[in-house]
Amino acid sequence: MGSRGLFRFLTIAVVLLPALAVAQGTGTIRGRTTDAGTGAPLPNVQIRIDGTTLGGQSGSNGEYAIAGVPSGSQSISARRVGYAPQQVTVVVAGAGEITQNFAMRAAAVTLSEVVVTGVGAPTTKRQLGNTIETVSGEQVARAPGVTSIDQALQGRVTGAVISENSGQPGGGISIRLRGTNSILGGAEPLYVVDGVLVDNSSEALVSLSGNAPRGNQALSNRMADFDPADVERIEVLKGAAAAALYGARANNGVIQIFTRRGQSGAPRVNVSTDLAWSKTPKRYELNMHPNAGFTDVGFGDARPDGSRPVFGQPIQRYDVQDQVFRTALNTNTRMSVSGGNASGTNYYMGGGYQQEEGIIRSSDYERLNFRVNVSQRVSSRLDIGVRGNYIKSTANFVPEGEQTQGVLTSIIFTPTSVNPAFNPTLGRFPYNPLIGGNLLDVIENWEAPENVTRMLGGVEATWRPVSSVTIRYLAGLDDYRREVRYFQPPFSISAAFTGSVQNPVQFSRLFNNDFTATHVWAARPSLELNTSAGFRYTSDETETIRAAGSTLAGGQNLVGGATQTATQSKSEFRTVGGYIEERASIADRLFITGGLNWDASSAFGADERVQMFPRLGISYVLDRESWWRERMGNFLSAFRLRAAYGQTGGQPPGLYSRFENSDFTPFSGKIGIVSSSTLANAGLKPERQREIEGGFDAGFWNDRAQIEFSYYDKQTKDLVLSIPLAPSSGFANQFQNIGSLRNKGIEVALNTVNMSGPNFGWRSRFTYSANRNKVEKLVSATDTLLGDNYLNAVIVGQPIGIFYGGTYARTAEGQIAYRPVTVGGQSLNLPYRETVLLNGRTVNASRIIGDPNPDFVATLGNEFDIGQRVQVSVLLDGRFGNDVANFTRRITELFGVAKVTEREITGDTVFRTFSLNPAGRSLIYEEYIEDGSYVKLREIAVQLRLGTALVRRLGAQDATLRFAGRNLATWTDYSGLDPEVNLFSASTVQRGVDFATTPLPRQFSIGLSLNF
């Protein structure tokens, strides 16, 4: 089913579902939820009729309504993250209406929170032997300035390293949950939206950061398409036991996103708008000395009299950063309407328009999105839901990083004595004396737009043939078209350059089909069994058509020209699998969960087509024991022990690695077919991960404080690596399951309710996590896998992505060694690179010189309630012990652009210590490894609920005014613009490289939200 067919189906379903409703003549429960401390209305409280699918959610004024409640005695539960759950019993009489209010008490313990473990049955956290982290939609919506869902998770998930790879609008986010678990495969988690598997590709159709031969990394990923305002909650499944239901797709964890749904009651309309402005947090410190340096002599502009610059003589310099960076304006407007009626029809419709300027001129991002969620209770036993999400976005990027025509790249390569301004005499921008494009020409005339049209939808049916059995079916589709164009005008690089344009188009379609059945059986009063079984089928298809042209005609920016090329590629991927799970509750305090998944994949070899993944979890809630309450209850109000074991898998890198593929090659003007140099492997199987996890959750002082502690040990075996073969085999290599790596770590979270009074409330959350990664096995113990001539390497016994490169030669005492170098008849005493003797030859030495993986990650968040109308939140986010390869500094020093090179001109250091250093300093990479530790003031947000009189004048029920800031300050010893960015985007191995990458902007915003 294509996007158009799904859209038609959703439209018909939205129209017809209400007509299927059967009025039941049942009652209604209404009420209001408030904060017990301040008395303020408490929104987003989940109200549920226990044992049914009936429920509601309190609105911004705290009011809720649940229609269609069967008559008789009903148990009602109220839950909200950060508050103690409540449960009451009411009696519904016929078609009457009753009122039930809830005053919710702030609490740090969250063990009663309901979570959805994959496609299994919903359960509470206390029943699970593994950890599942929940981030509420309110927390996502309150995160200031975020434009994507994964960006909103920064600082909110224990054990996650979440990085913004670039500050360009629509820029990509990289997430590592409990370390990196593959070498050749991907390392990003699997994303699931309302049960629908979604594509989060970070493949670049046109390389705009790293050069194409170096990995073709993208500036964005596809999670940027989704609007954070639609999120109800997010569940992060970090461990193998938690993510095991997704089998051979779950090695890197799973992020489950649940979107907002309608609730019973009158229509609720929300309108909000935000205005933000952003700017670079830092600029390059450039060489602005009034006299010429060495690179000015060789590459700088001629002096006014036409003569060439002379070292030490006066020279004109230009700092063009004002013409590159700008104060960017961003707007984001959203509107939603939701509600429901007594016949069981619930609906949510929301849409938004976002327009974001980049802090680099000519970069911007625009997104239009619309979402509809409709559910219908057809009968007391059958519910049907339909969801659809339409997204259209356009991002205008500018090249950066290693690209020789990048904007920031041009700044760091070009001596400041070069004037890039438009030359009216020449009638064009001057050519850059060192690299490809003139940065001002790139900003003004080059084009790099990316257009995405996406349709995501699903149909879900839940049937309860008897009260103890629930059968659920879900079909989901993620379908999008991505089109990129990269236009370089004729004569923009040199007089010989005739222009080029690339226009690749990618089509992606991901379909999943899930069927699950759950049976709940109270075997005896102290024993309850919950049995689940399920089946899943997925289909993933991607097709890319690439067209390009060069030698363009004047004014032409579409594919054409004298030289044209076109290529096409297509990949198809299928999986089929099932699972069975048994969960036992013993005396409502001991919970045991066991399960088994099986998966078959088209990427597995024929001899390994079916794979099994077991899991087991145990949770023992000690605070339910009477002896515990008597002896420990006054101090430890909640305590449980938990342990889990699980296995998951990762698809083999390359969907066709198991095959012996043929290659096409031209011969005598015709196409010929040659055998691949890669030998087929019928025994290729998934990269298998096993994880042991254990820990405890402890609540103190009547749940005013909670500590969550977890330890995990996970080993990923059967890593797929390319194995060299003997020439006599007729093949060069074969992909085999041979590698192994390990991640061990701890996670600690401390949640506290420091104060809870009528005029002031204060809640805090501190997290700490440390992961140790080690490569245990490659093809051989002496292997060193290098990444595309950069420093990241894979070495047995070391963390993945370790920095490995040239070092200084040193004396016997360990000091940097110097030796004379004669240049132009002048003897210079300079340090030099270490060498070693190898097979009778002297060669440059390389050693381990740094590690991009952090020693630990920590966050501190505080939320304050001031009276009933003001809320303040502050989030600090820190990363410690990680190194950054500062290639930006390397280039600015090499070409005399950095401010430090002024010392050469003043004689404060040896001539050419930096500028085109004749001793090869630029290859002594040890020099450019810096401590990348940092603490960021990630967020400050202030929310003010406007007074009733003013709100009524606006015709609204309530209104909130927001003031916020994001990335306001960074405390770091790193000398570059931003230690968080990464040239290689979401690359698995290549991490921690800063090379002319756009820094994350400092942002301020003001917003208004109205509820009607």
VEXMAR-645215 format. One record per residue (C-alpha): x negated, y, z negated. Coordinates in steps of 0.1 Angstrom, whole numbers, padded with zeros to 4 digits, always signed. Last residue first. Layout:
N
XYZ;...
***
This chain:
1012
+0100+0265-0247;+0063+0262-0257;+0038+0289-0248;+0000+0285-0246;-0024+0315-0243;-0061+0313-0236;-0093+0332-0241;-0127+0318-0230;-0164+0321-0235;-0190+0299-0217;-0227+0294-0218;-0235+0275-0186;-0252+0241-0184;-0285+0246-0166;-0287+0242-0128;-0315+0217-0120;-0349+0229-0106;-0365+0196-0115;-0357+0183-0150;-0361+0145-0153;-0348+0128-0184;-0335+0096-0168;-0343+0074-0138;-0333+0039-0148;-0296+0037-0144;-0290+0068-0123;-0260+0089-0134;-0274+0122-0121;-0310+0119-0109;-0321+0154-0116;-0310+0153-0152;-0297+0181-0174;-0298+0180-0213;-0331+0198-0219;-0319+0231-0205;-0337+0261-0190;-0372+0247-0196;-0396+0252-0225;-0382+0225-0248;-0387+0234-0284;-0349+0232-0290;-0320+0250-0306;-0293+0256-0281;-0266+0282-0284;-0231+0289-0271;-0226+0256-0253;-0189+0263-0253;-0169+0292-0267;-0133+0296-0277;-0105+0320-0284;-0069+0306-0283;-0035+0322-0287;-0007+0299-0296;+0030+0303-0289;+0062+0290-0305;+0098+0284-0296;+0097+0307-0266;+0119+0336-0253;+0089+0360-0253;+0107+0382-0277;+0112+0351-0298;+0075+0345-0300;+0069+0380-0312;+0093+0377-0341;+0081+0342-0350;+0045+0352-0354;+0018+0339-0331;+0000+0306-0339;-0037+0315-0338;-0063+0290-0325;-0100+0295-0329;-0125+0273-0311;-0163+0269-0314;-0179+0242-0293;-0212+0227-0284;-0235+0246-0307;-0263+0225-0293;-0291+0208-0312;-0321+0197-0292;-0348+0172-0288;-0365+0172-0253;-0400+0170-0265;-0421+0177-0234;-0438+0155-0208;-0455+0179-0183;-0491+0176-0193;-0490+0137-0194;-0482+0140-0157;-0518+0146-0148;-0510+0147-0111;-0504+0185-0112;-0538+0190-0129;-0556+0178-0097;-0590+0192-0105;-0585+0219-0078;-0556+0235-0097;-0532+0249-0071;-0525+0277-0096;-0528+0265-0132;-0563+0266-0145;-0571+0283-0113;-0596+0308-0129;-0604+0298-0164;-0582+0314-0190;-0575+0349-0204;-0590+0364-0172;-0561+0388-0167;-0552+0372-0134;-0555+0336-0147;-0535+0345-0177;-0506+0357-0155;-0502+0320-0147;-0483+0316-0180;-0454+0336-0164;-0447+0308-0140;-0448+0314-0103;-0484+0306-0096;-0477+0277-0072;-0489+0249-0095;-0475+0266-0126;-0440+0269-0112;-0442+0234-0098;-0452+0216-0131;-0428+0238-0151;-0399+0225-0130;-0412+0190-0131;-0405+0190-0169;-0403+0153-0177;-0381+0153-0208;-0387+0133-0240;-0362+0120-0265;-0368+0121-0302;-0335+0138-0312;-0301+0146-0297;-0277+0169-0313;-0241+0181-0311;-0227+0208-0334;-0189+0212-0333;-0169+0240-0349;-0131+0242-0353;-0109+0270-0365;-0071+0268-0371;-0049+0298-0380;-0011+0299-0385;-0001+0280-0415;-0028+0294-0439;-0063+0290-0427;-0068+0254-0415;-0105+0246-0409;-0120+0219-0388;-0157+0209-0390;-0177+0188-0367;-0213+0175-0371;-0230+0154-0345;-0260+0131-0344;-0279+0111-0318;-0310+0090-0326;-0344+0080-0313;-0334+0094-0279;-0343+0076-0246;-0364+0097-0222;-0396+0080-0235;-0431+0094-0230;-0467+0089-0217;-0470+0052-0210;-0502+0050-0190;-0516+0055-0155;-0552+0055-0144;-0565+0070-0111;-0588+0045-0093;-0625+0037-0093;-0631+0006-0073;-0649-0026-0082;-0617-0046-0085;-0602-0019-0107;-0624+0006-0126;-0603+0032-0145;-0597+0069-0141;-0584+0096-0164;-0574+0129-0148;-0594+0161-0151;-0600+0190-0174;-0616+0221-0158;-0650+0239-0159;-0650+0260-0127;-0682+0264-0106;-0677+0290-0078;-0691+0284-0043;-0656+0282-0028;-0646+0257-0054;-0671+0237-0074;-0655+0216-0102;-0674+0213-0135;-0661+0187-0161;-0638+0188-0190;-0626+0161-0214;-0595+0164-0235;-0603+0153-0271;-0600+0117-0283;-0633+0116-0302;-0648+0094-0275;-0639+0121-0250;-0607+0122-0230;-0596+0119-0194;-0561+0134-0192;-0532+0111-0183;-0514+0100-0152;-0480+0083-0153;-0454+0061-0170;-0423+0076-0186;-0401+0048-0200;-0369+0042-0180;-0359+0010-0199;-0375+0008-0234;-0408-0012-0235;-0417-0048-0241;-0417-0056-0204;-0421-0025-0183;-0394-0006-0163;-0406+0028-0151;-0395+0064-0149;-0423+0086-0137;-0412+0095-0102;-0426+0078-0071;-0393+0062-0063;-0387+0044-0096;-0416+0022-0107;-0412-0014-0118;-0441-0026-0138;-0445-0064-0140;-0471-0079-0163;-0448-0104-0180;-0435-0117-0147;-0402-0115-0129;-0389-0093-0156;-0382-0102-0192;-0376-0085-0226;-0370-0049-0217;-0363-0032-0250;-0337-0006-0261;-0334+0007-0296;-0302+0026-0304;-0296+0051-0332;-0263+0066-0342;-0253+0093-0366;-0219+0109-0370;-0205+0136-0393;-0169+0145-0394;-0154+0173-0416;-0120+0185-0427;-0111+0218-0444;-0077+0231-0454;-0068+0264-0468;-0036+0282-0479;-0013+0255-0490;-0042+0232-0500;-0062+0204-0485;-0099+0207-0491;-0129+0185-0482;-0110+0158-0463;-0140+0138-0452;-0150+0115-0423;-0185+0100-0423;-0195+0080-0392;-0225+0057-0389;-0236+0037-0359;-0265+0013-0359;-0286-0002-0331;-0300-0030-0311;-0302-0031-0273;-0319-0060-0255;-0331-0067-0220;-0334-0098-0198;-0344-0105-0162;-0341-0136-0140;-0308-0139-0122;-0321-0140-0086;-0321-0117-0055;-0344-0132-0029;-0375-0118-0012;-0397-0116+0019;-0383-0146+0039;-0397-0172+0062;-0406-0194+0033;-0442-0195+0043;-0445-0158+0034;-0441-0168-0003;-0412-0151-0019;-0409-0118-0038;-0380-0118-0064;-0355-0089-0063;-0339-0087-0097;-0305-0095-0111;-0304-0095-0149;-0294-0130-0160;-0295-0119-0197;-0282-0089-0215;-0287-0090-0252;-0267-0072-0278;-0274-0066-0314;-0250-0044-0333;-0247-0027-0367;-0217-0007-0377;-0209+0016-0406;-0177+0036-0410;-0176+0058-0441;-0144+0074-0452;-0135+0103-0475;-0102+0116-0488;-0088+0081-0487;-0076+0081-0523;-0110+0089-0536;-0131+0069-0512;-0124+0049-0481;-0148+0022-0468;-0151+0007-0434;-0176-0021-0429;-0200-0036-0404;-0208-0063-0379;-0215-0067-0342;-0230-0096-0323;-0232-0090-0286;-0236-0113-0255;-0242-0098-0221;-0242-0117-0188;-0254-0102-0155;-0231-0119-0132;-0240-0150-0111;-0261-0158-0080;-0263-0195-0075;-0255-0195-0037;-0286-0173-0032;-0293-0161+0004;-0329-0152+0014;-0336-0115+0021;-0357-0107+0052;-0325-0106+0071;-0323-0123+0105;-0324-0102+0136;-0295-0091+0159;-0301-0071+0190;-0284-0041+0204;-0294-0029+0239;-0317-0003+0252;-0346-0027+0255;-0341-0038+0219;-0321-0019+0193;-0318-0035+0158;-0288-0049+0139;-0295-0068+0107;-0282-0101+0096;-0272-0109+0060;-0283-0139+0039;-0256-0136+0013;-0257-0135-0025;-0266-0098-0025;-0234-0090-0007;-0217-0068-0033;-0249-0051-0043;-0259-0052-0079;-0244-0084-0094;-0212-0076-0113;-0217-0071-0150;-0204-0096-0176;-0190-0098-0211;-0196-0119-0241;-0183-0114-0277;-0190-0118-0313;-0174-0098-0341;-0177-0090-0377;-0157-0070-0401;-0156-0061-0438;-0129-0039-0453;-0125-0013-0479;-0099+0013-0489;-0093+0032-0521;-0129+0027-0532;-0130+0049-0564;-0097+0044-0582;-0092+0011-0563;-0123-0006-0575;-0113-0028-0605;-0075-0031-0603;-0072-0025-0566;-0099-0051-0559;-0083-0077-0582;-0050-0072-0564;-0065-0079-0530;-0053-0055-0502;-0084-0034-0507;-0105-0063-0494;-0093-0060-0458;-0112-0089-0442;-0116-0086-0404;-0129-0114-0382;-0136-0113-0345;-0143-0140-0318;-0151-0137-0281;-0156-0161-0252;-0166-0151-0216;-0163-0179-0189;-0175-0176-0153;-0160-0190-0121;-0179-0186-0087;-0213-0199-0098;-0220-0223-0070;-0204-0201-0044;-0225-0171-0055;-0207-0143-0073;-0199-0111-0055;-0164-0124-0044;-0156-0126-0081;-0141-0152-0104;-0134-0144-0141;-0125-0165-0171;-0117-0149-0205;-0115-0167-0238;-0102-0154-0271;-0104-0155-0308;-0090-0131-0334;-0090-0137-0372;-0074-0113-0396;-0076-0116-0434;-0055-0090-0453;-0019-0094-0443;-0016-0127-0462;-0033-0143-0432;-0029-0126-0399;-0040-0148-0369;-0047-0135-0334;-0050-0159-0305;-0061-0148-0271;-0060-0163-0236;-0075-0148-0205;-0073-0146-0168;-0093-0138-0137;-0094-0128-0101;-0119-0105-0085;-0122-0091-0050;-0147-0067-0033;-0147-0053+0001;-0174-0031+0017;-0175-0010+0048;-0201+0010+0067;-0200+0033+0097;-0226+0052+0115;-0225+0082+0139;-0252+0103+0156;-0252+0134+0177;-0281+0153+0194;-0272+0182+0217;-0248+0198+0194;-0216+0185+0178;-0205+0180+0142;-0189+0212+0131;-0207+0244+0122;-0211+0260+0156;-0217+0298+0157;-0246+0295+0181;-0249+0260+0196;-0264+0233+0174;-0296+0213+0179;-0284+0187+0154;-0254+0166+0148;-0241+0142+0122;-0213+0118+0116;-0210+0093+0088;-0180+0070+0083;-0177+0054+0049;-0153+0026+0039;-0147+0013+0004;-0124-0015-0007;-0118-0028-0042;-0092-0055-0049;-0083-0067-0083;-0063-0096-0097;-0055-0101-0134;-0038-0128-0154;-0028-0128-0191;-0022-0147-0222;-0014-0135-0257;-0006-0153-0290;+0001-0135-0322;+0003-0157-0353;+0016-0146-0386;+0008-0164-0419;+0017-0154-0454;+0055-0156-0450;+0052-0187-0429;+0047-0194-0392;+0057-0158-0384;+0054-0161-0346;+0046-0133-0322;+0043-0143-0285;+0026-0121-0259;+0027-0124-0221;+0005-0105-0196;+0005-0099-0159;-0019-0075-0142;-0024-0064-0106;-0052-0040-0098;-0059-0020-0066;-0089+0001-0058;-0089+0020-0025;-0118+0042-0013;-0122+0061+0019;-0154+0081+0025;-0160+0108+0051;-0195+0119+0061;-0199+0153+0079;-0236+0163+0084;-0246+0194+0102;-0279+0206+0117;-0296+0237+0130;-0322+0244+0157;-0353+0247+0136;-0382+0259+0157;-0381+0295+0146;-0381+0282+0110;-0358+0273+0081;-0326+0293+0091;-0333+0291+0128;-0300+0273+0134;-0276+0272+0104;-0277+0243+0079;-0243+0228+0074;-0236+0200+0049;-0200+0187+0050;-0184+0162+0026;-0151+0144+0028;-0137+0122+0001;-0104+0103+0006;-0087+0086-0023;-0066+0057-0035;-0064+0044-0070;-0035+0018-0072;-0019+0000-0101;+0005-0029-0106;+0016-0038-0141;+0036-0067-0155;+0044-0072-0191;+0061-0100-0210;+0070-0097-0246;+0081-0126-0267;+0093-0126-0304;+0125-0107-0299;+0136-0129-0270;+0136-0122-0233;+0115-0091-0240;+0106-0076-0207;+0081-0048-0200;+0078-0035-0164;+0050-0012-0151;+0045+0005-0118;+0013+0025-0112;-0002+0055-0095;-0033+0073-0085;-0035+0094-0053;-0066+0114-0044;-0076+0140-0019;-0112+0151-0023;-0130+0178-0004;-0168+0184-0008;-0182+0217+0005;-0219+0222+0013;-0223+0254+0035;-0253+0275+0043;-0249+0312+0051;-0251+0335+0021;-0265+0313-0007;-0289+0294+0016;-0300+0327+0032;-0307+0341-0002;-0327+0310-0011;-0348+0312+0021;-0349+0276+0032;-0376+0250+0038;-0407+0253+0017;-0439+0272+0014;-0439+0305+0034;-0401+0309+0032;-0388+0324+0064;-0376+0360+0062;-0338+0365+0063;-0327+0377+0097;-0325+0406+0120;-0363+0409+0121;-0362+0446+0116;-0332+0444+0093;-0351+0420+0069;-0327+0403+0045;-0343+0400+0011;-0366+0371+0003;-0396+0393-0008;-0426+0371-0016;-0449+0384-0043;-0429+0363-0068;-0447+0332-0055;-0422+0306-0041;-0419+0271-0054;-0399+0277-0086;-0375+0302-0070;-0370+0281-0038;-0361+0250-0059;-0335+0271-0077;-0318+0276-0044;-0326+0243-0028;-0341+0240+0007;-0369+0216-0002;-0344+0194-0020;-0361+0181-0052;-0336+0199-0075;-0309+0222-0060;-0286+0223-0030;-0255+0246-0034;-0221+0230-0040;-0187+0241-0030;-0162+0218-0046;-0127+0213-0033;-0100+0194-0051;-0066+0177-0044;-0051+0154-0070;-0018+0135-0071;-0010+0114-0101;+0019+0089-0103;+0035+0068-0130;+0065+0046-0130;+0079+0028-0160;+0105+0000-0165;+0119-0012-0198;+0139-0045-0203;+0153-0061-0234;+0177-0035-0248;+0186-0027-0212;+0173-0006-0184;+0152+0015-0207;+0137+0038-0182;+0102+0053-0180;+0089+0082-0159;+0054+0096-0158;+0047+0124-0133;+0014+0141-0126;+0004+0170-0104;-0031+0183-0096;-0047+0212-0079;-0085+0216-0083;-0109+0243-0072;-0147+0244-0078;-0174+0270-0071;-0209+0275-0059;-0216+0305-0037;-0236+0324-0064;-0251+0302-0091;-0232+0305-0124;-0204+0285-0107;-0169+0299-0102;-0140+0278-0114;-0104+0277-0102;-0080+0253-0118;-0044+0247-0109;-0022+0225-0130;+0007+0202-0130;+0028+0182-0154;+0059+0160-0154;+0068+0138-0183;+0100+0117-0184;+0120+0095-0207;+0153+0078-0196;+0168+0056-0223;+0205+0064-0220;+0202+0087-0250;+0181+0112-0231;+0145+0121-0226;+0120+0149-0225;+0090+0164-0208;+0081+0195-0189;+0045+0206-0181;+0027+0237-0168;-0010+0244-0165;-0032+0274-0155;-0070+0273-0155;-0090+0303-0146;-0128+0307-0143;-0150+0337-0139;-0188+0334-0133;-0213+0359-0146;-0239+0356-0119;-0272+0339-0111;-0290+0341-0077;-0292+0378-0069;-0300+0387-0105;-0327+0359-0103;-0345+0376-0075;-0375+0388-0095;-0397+0405-0069;-0434+0415-0071;-0453+0443-0054;-0491+0439-0055;-0521+0458-0071;-0555+0441-0066;-0568+0412-0088;-0570+0388-0059;-0566+0406-0026;-0533+0407-0008;-0533+0407+0030;-0534+0440+0049;-0503+0454+0066;-0504+0488+0050;-0474+0481+0028;-0491+0449+0015;-0485+0416+0032;-0462+0392+0016;-0476+0364-0007;-0487+0330+0005;-0525+0327+0002;-0534+0358-0018;-0503+0355-0038;-0512+0319-0046;-0545+0331-0063;-0531+0360-0083;-0523+0395-0072;-0520+0424-0097;-0488+0439-0112;-0481+0408-0133;-0445+0396-0129;-0452+0359-0132;-0418+0345-0140;-0399+0333-0171;-0370+0314-0157;-0336+0324-0170;-0316+0312-0200;-0280+0305-0211;-0267+0310-0176;-0234+0327-0175;-0198+0318-0179;-0164+0336-0181;-0132+0320-0191;-0095+0328-0186;-0070+0302-0198;-0033+0297-0191;-0006+0276-0207;+0030+0268-0201;+0048+0240-0220;+0084+0230-0215;+0102+0206-0237;+0134+0192-0224;+0159+0181-0251;+0152+0149-0269;+0137+0115-0265;+0101+0114-0256;+0082+0119-0223;+0048+0105-0217;+0013+0119-0219;-0016+0100-0204;-0035+0071-0219;-0072+0068-0211;-0091+0036-0217;-0129+0039-0217;-0146+0005-0213;-0181-0007-0222;-0212-0010-0201;-0210-0048-0196;-0173-0046-0189;-0167-0055-0153;-0172-0093-0156;-0146-0097-0183;-0122-0069-0188;-0107-0085-0218;-0142-0086-0233;-0143-0049-0240;-0138-0051-0277;-0159-0082-0282;-0186-0068-0259;-0189-0035-0278;-0181+0001-0270;-0144+0001-0263;-0135+0039-0263;-0098+0047-0266;-0086+0080-0253;-0053+0097-0263;-0024+0117-0249;-0043+0130-0219;-0026+0152-0193;-0044+0184-0203;-0077+0167-0195;-0069+0170-0158;-0085+0142-0137;-0106+0148-0106;-0139+0153-0125;-0137+0116-0133;-0149+0111-0097;-0186+0120-0103;-0205+0151-0094;-0239+0163-0082;-0245+0130-0065;-0278+0111-0063;-0292+0100-0029;-0317+0076-0045;-0351+0090-0037;-0350+0085+0001;-0321+0109+0002;-0340+0138-0015;-0328+0144-0051;-0302+0172-0056;-0280+0178-0026;-0279+0144-0010;-0250+0139+0013;-0225+0111+0006;-0237+0111-0030;-0227+0081-0050;-0214+0090-0085;-0183+0068-0083;-0158+0068-0111;-0132+0046-0094;-0101+0038-0115;-0086+0007-0130;-0050+0013-0138;-0038+0003-0173;-0027+0038-0181;-0060+0052-0168;-0089+0027-0170;-0125+0037-0167;-0154+0012-0167;-0186+0025-0184;-0216+0038-0166;-0248+0018-0164;-0249+0006-0128;-0269-0023-0115;-0306-0026-0107;-0318-0024-0142;-0288-0032-0165;-0276-0027-0200;-0284+0008-0210;-0277+0019-0245;-0248+0016-0270;-0223+0034-0247;-0242+0055-0222;-0222+0082-0205;-0232+0105-0176;-0212+0135-0166;-0212+0150-0131;-0208+0186-0121;-0174+0200-0110;-0190+0234-0112;-0228+0232-0111;-0243+0230-0146;-0259+0196-0139;-0263+0162-0155;-0239+0168-0183;-0249+0142-0208;-0230+0118-0231;-0251+0094-0253;-0224+0074-0271;-0229+0056-0304;-0202+0076-0322;-0177+0093-0298;-0167+0129-0304;-0198+0149-0297;-0191+0150-0259;-0158+0133-0252;-0144+0165-0235;-0169+0161-0207;-0155+0127-0200;-0120+0141-0195;-0131+0168-0171;-0129+0206-0169;-0140+0214-0204;-0139+0251-0214;-0130+0247-0250;-0123+0213-0264;-0088+0218-0279;-0071+0198-0252;-0094+0168-0258;-0089+0170-0296;-0051+0172-0291;-0052+0143-0267;-0067+0122-0295;-0100+0105-0294;-0100+0069-0306;-0130+0047-0313;-0126+0009-0312;-0148-0011-0335;-0149-0049-0337;-0134-0074-0361;-0100-0060-0354;-0070-0062-0378;-0077-0029-0395;-0077-0011-0362;-0040-0017-0357;-0026-0037-0329;-0013-0033-0294;-0010-0066-0274;-0037-0074-0249;-0044-0056-0216;-0074-0039-0230;-0072-0037-0268;-0044-0011-0272;-0049+0008-0305;-0026+0016-0334;-0042+0036-0362;-0037+0020-0396;-0075+0018-0402;-0078+0056-0398;-0092+0066-0432;-0100+0104-0435;-0067+0115-0449;-0045+0146-0445;-0010+0140-0460;+0019+0140-0436;+0053+0155-0447;+0078+0135-0427;+0114+0144-0421;+0143+0120-0414;+0177+0133-0402;+0206+0110-0392;+0228+0110-0362;+0259+0088-0356;+0267+0065-0327;+0271+0035-0350;+0255+0040-0384;+0218+0041-0385;+0203+0031-0419;+0168+0044-0427;+0136+0027-0439;+0104+0046-0443;+0067+0042-0433;+0040+0068-0435;+0005+0069-0420;-0022+0089-0438;-0034+0117-0416;-0065+0123-0394;-0051+0107-0363;-0013+0108-0365;+0011+0081-0375;+0048+0080-0385;+0065+0046-0389;+0103+0040-0390;+0119+0008-0403;+0156+0004-0392;+0187-0008-0411;+0217-0010-0389;+0228+0006-0356;+0204+0003-0326;+0184+0035-0319;+0193+0050-0285;+0178+0084-0292;+0147+0093-0310;+0142+0130-0318;+0112+0150-0329;+0104+0185-0343;+0069+0196-0354;+0072+0230-0337;+0045+0219-0311;+0064+0187-0304;+0067+0156-0325;+0064+0124-0306;+0090+0097-0300;+0097+0061-0303;+0116+0030-0292;+0095+0001-0280;+0108-0021-0308;+0096-0039-0338;+0091-0008-0358;+0109+0023-0346;+0080+0046-0338;+0071+0082-0345;+0038+0094-0332;+0028+0128-0346;+0016+0151-0318;+0026+0183-0336;+0025+0192-0373;+0045+0222-0384;+0028+0240-0412;+0036+0231-0448;-0001+0238-0457;-0009+0206-0477;+0019+0182-0466;+0013+0191-0430;+0047+0190-0413;+0068+0166-0392;+0105+0174-0385;+0134+0152-0380;+0159+0135-0357;+0172+0099-0355;+0199+0091-0330;+0225+0064-0329;+0236+0038-0304;+0265+0037-0279;+0244+0015-0256;+0245+0035-0223;+0230+0013-0195;+0205+0031-0174;+0200+0021-0138;+0209+0055-0125;+0180+0070-0144;+0157+0047-0124;+0169+0059-0090;+0153+0093-0085;+0120+0085-0101;+0118+0052-0083;+0125+0068-0049;+0097+0093-0055;+0073+0067-0068;+0079+0045-0037;+0074+0074-0014;+0041+0083-0031;+0030+0047-0030;+0036+0045+0008;+0017+0077+0014;-0013+0067-0007;-0015+0033+0011;+0000+0000+0000;
***
